[in-house]
Amino acid sequence: MGAVEQQPAIAPRTAADSRTAVETVFRLEFPRVVATVTRVVRDIGIAEELAQDALVAALEQWPRDGVPDHPGAWLTTTARRRAVDLVRRRENYTRKLQEIGRDLTDVPPPEEPAAPDDIDDDLLRLVFTTCHPVLSAEARTALTLRLLGGLTTPEIARAFLVPEPTVAQRIVRAKRTLATRNIAFEVPYGPDREARLGSVLDVIYLIFNEGYAATAGDDLLRPALCEDALRLARQLAALMPKEPEVHGLVSLLEFQASRTAARTAADGTPVLLRDQSRRRWNRMLIARGITALDRAGATAVGAPGPYALQAAIAACHAHAYTYEETDWASIATLYGLLAVRAPSPVVELNRAVAVSMTDGPGPALEIVDTLAAEPALSDYHLLPSVRGDLLLRLGRTAQARAEFERAASLTRNERERELLLARAAACRS
């Protein structure tokens, strides 16, 4: 009796299915592959190229052979092997071959991490390296979002509220600077660590935000980004237990993550805060957020920092068992303090929402209208979205409909667009 050919365990049915599977896995594993390979080759730019080469190999092989059982380990192994080939091909990498060639060829690559702690060190090294002070603040954040968060240039531009070419230039220049300055791939110590901490916190926060409310795509949430950001924040808190803003960031992310299950319906439709079932909020994460907020207060000297203030705002929501019980007066006060501590048009927009709940939509609309001329908010879909909500509450439905339609035209997230168009349609009726 003839042998039966063994079929792959996971074999996509069409070429389109195969490509989708590869791209999905790659997006999830990209930061880990880059972080691991960077530790080996000591060059972020080369590591990213090798990760992209591994993607090309996956696109060629996985449709034929099936998705491997451990796709992350497969991608890392492929990238490591290509590192050896690259070093051998280029004469100017001879020194690096002598330093790392033996390890690359003789030491088998590790299996896919069994626990989150197994990957945190490399991810922390990556984020501290990309947040090196030789780079501008904008370049640090853009590069880290690209490499650690796996975001595309358009997504980063959306998060920054700046043009895409600007972000692309920042990323290219940042990688070139790190390479020419021979920046070490490490978690720094002492004053150097303190100097980079602010940028690291900002980057982790932006990565979480991209997962919490994706700027583009078909899904509102990208849970893997939230998980990576929260894991990094917790690791930082263990690494720097006396830093109040680290605990403030952890607290904020714990509170935000606690709402994840309630933020979308079964079909993926976004659910507004006032309509969420708070029974679905994760009380364990809320308890962790309260603990981290207490630690931020206990370690603080002087006024609380921006992340501690945002965590305190999130705590007000977490303590309310219904939307109506929310302490909006405290939230408005905290946003006022945040506007002084870290002024930005986005903070002011959020303050307007809180004011609308304490003083009514009229005073809040006055605040929002003053933000209309802010260049940073010209393409920010939440500005017309908030304005539409305030106009609707004032009974100005025609104007509200126009604002919701404009907001829908600005967002690049399909779920948000559907929600905004539905609100616009409701105004017609």
ABEGO torsion letter per residue (X at the ends): XBBBBBBBABBBABAAAAAAAAAAAAAAAAAAAAAAAAAAAGBAAAAAAAAAAAAAAAAAAAAAAEBBABAAAAAAAAAAAAAAAAAAABAAAAAAAAAAAAAAAABBBBBBBABAAAAAAAAAAAAAAAABAABBAAAAAAAAAAAAAGBBAAAAAAAAGBBAAAAAAAAAAAAAAAAAAGBBBBBBBEAAAAAAAAAAAAAAAAAAAAAABBABEABABBAAAAAAAAAAAAAAAAABAABAAAAAAAAAAAAAAAAAAAABBAAGBBBBAAABBAAABBAAAAAAAAAAAAAAAAABBEBBBAAAAAAAAAAAAAABABAAABBAAAAAAAAAAAAAABBBAAAAAAAAAAAAAAAEAAAAAAAAAAAAABAAAAABAAAAAAAAAAAAAAGBAAAAAAAAAAAAAABABAAAAAAAAAAAAAAAX
